[in-house]
Amino acid sequence: MCDGKRKWDYELISVESTTSDPDKLFIDVRIKRMRQGDFAYHGYINFNYDVDDTTMVEAVSFRSQSGRDDEYSPMPWSIPKQLYTEFIESFYEDMIYKNLGGCSNMPKPENVLPFKKENITLTECVVSGDGLPEMAPQGYYKVKLTVTGEVEWTIVSVAKIFDKMMP
């Protein structure tokens, strides 16, 4: 059956972040358990620097059957290291904004370039899976987003993927 809908569901396990300069970029994103049993991203990212053409973005994904740190293997679902503007043009609207735009104050795709200094607030963001593969083997997935340039920062999120209960 290929109906264009994802065949998996998830439980967020953890989210961690680092920044080389908290005065220029501060991240406080947590996982919040929602009433319906969903898990959501909740918090903010405060950009206090100019994102420019020296800024590079990369996302790498890993999978582990057990969730043990020493058992994660690289997955082909990655975003190669590229200029920030290329990342925005290729992935922002279909992946980032579709999943986080409705629960945040993220700029609309037509207004994201040039990127402005601002505080992005995530309010109970439950990821829909838009722009992600329809099928995924069960297990633990780790996605590491790395941004380099004037400030180097990362966000690492881990989720447990399981088969979706189909009606």
ABEGO torsion letter per residue (X at the ends): XBAGBBABBBBBABBBBBBABAAABBBBBBBBBBAAGBBBBBEBBBBABBBBAABBBBBBBBBBAAGBAAABBBBABBBBBBBAAAAAAAAAAAAAAAAAAAABABBBAAAAOBBBBBBBBBBGBBBAGBGBBABBBBEBBBBBBBBBEABBBBBBBBBBBBBBBBX
